[in-house]
């Protein structure tokens, strides 16, 4: 048992290096001149903002509908709870290109739902709404599961006490459950947003244009090769790392406060 | 003030069966029962957390069976305080006041009055995670009491505390009850707590209430063996009623004239409940005060809570336990070693019988 700690650390290091080495290699290999040109490229800037924005919309949309679902899963005895839980986790399992095709079949012009939305002036094919939809579909589990775990970690008696003190179920939810689960929800939201930003498979089926950053990287790789795809990828990675470090920092500080 | 009428509740595979309980205004009712007996389920049902299958709950004279918890005006304090960890002590206490439409000024005044009353004025701005057990429980009490609930419900409020805080808070509860005149329903498995605090006692086991009454009456005359055991009666011995004269036991005949009614509906097979204080080592009263006198052998000695517990055996095989204080031991002037033969008398006044058939 003497070498327990060294072995644990050794194995852990392998995993960490597996993630970190490719990222470092890519960043270091980027030509500063080309990188500067990329940052100034309006097409790149536009696609990155489009990506961040549509992932944010997807996250907000799923927060509104997903947090109540997470609460129900955490608190109530539901007859088909494991089935519902399975449905939530499904998007993680299925290939994302397949998810994109499934979405296309429902929200495209050939199905009544797509037609209905279309008559309201909302189209999901080749639009920003479509990008958000694809992102929401594949990254929903991150938010819902994190929020569910957040609610599960709260002693249900806190809500009961709140009720005896005069709080309606709504008041108990907004004054006790939500503030206490907030950190878990925020960190789930960040994860969902991040997953949305990186989504490629489902997005490309539903909306090749307007081009999100992952699609743009793919397109430049296909059309011009590695040299031109790499700076966009590096820029996106650095930007995302910066934002997530910031948000994680905020979430962590809330925990200490 | 609180009347629970024949309620039954099923929760998973747990059941409350036909519970009836009446807590009068100003009473300190203690519901005593072992862990896992349904006391908390009963409390949460009274509060309105679980739907009843049948029966009714009346609070302050009104049928509250279908009222949501926020409309019942009951205060709850849990064993582990259940304070809101995201709020300061002050905001915990103010929580209900603000919900009930008190102004900021009223809230501040009431919170501070209550904090003074419970001696927690100096920790109002602290976060609840940094409180000691005793402080946490005072804050939980303040949060419930500040709303002047019809009934204060306490769920094992002292069980999570260390001994010193527990002793202090036990006295504190008595003071709160006396000074505020509030009605309290307190559930616990702790006998000391029950007898220290209760003005009225209910004994519960396996989802049923077995006996209710004043603590003295319940202790003097437990309804059956289970109640006697739950009340911590030290000695239960098998006996047979010998008409009007007394009982036959393996100790020999017990002279208890008139103790047994001798009516035909009572079976003659009984248990005698003999509290420890009735087992007198070296009897010194008049002989007629004893139901039985004889020699017993010291089988074991234990020290518990500053008392010496003696285990005594009779040649007939019967075992009895009793406890002696240091003062009693010093007055006895005989060695209490294992193997010693002691003269023992069983005092008539504390012995009671329970039928064997429903025990």
Interface residues (C-beta under 8 A of the other chain):
Chain A: X155 X157 X158 X160 X161 X162 X163 X164 X165 X166 X167 X168 X169 X171 X175 X176 X179 X180
Chain B: X44 X47 X48 X49 X68 X69 X70 X72 X74 X75 X76 X78 X82 X84 X85 X86 X95 X96 X99 X100 X143 X144 X147
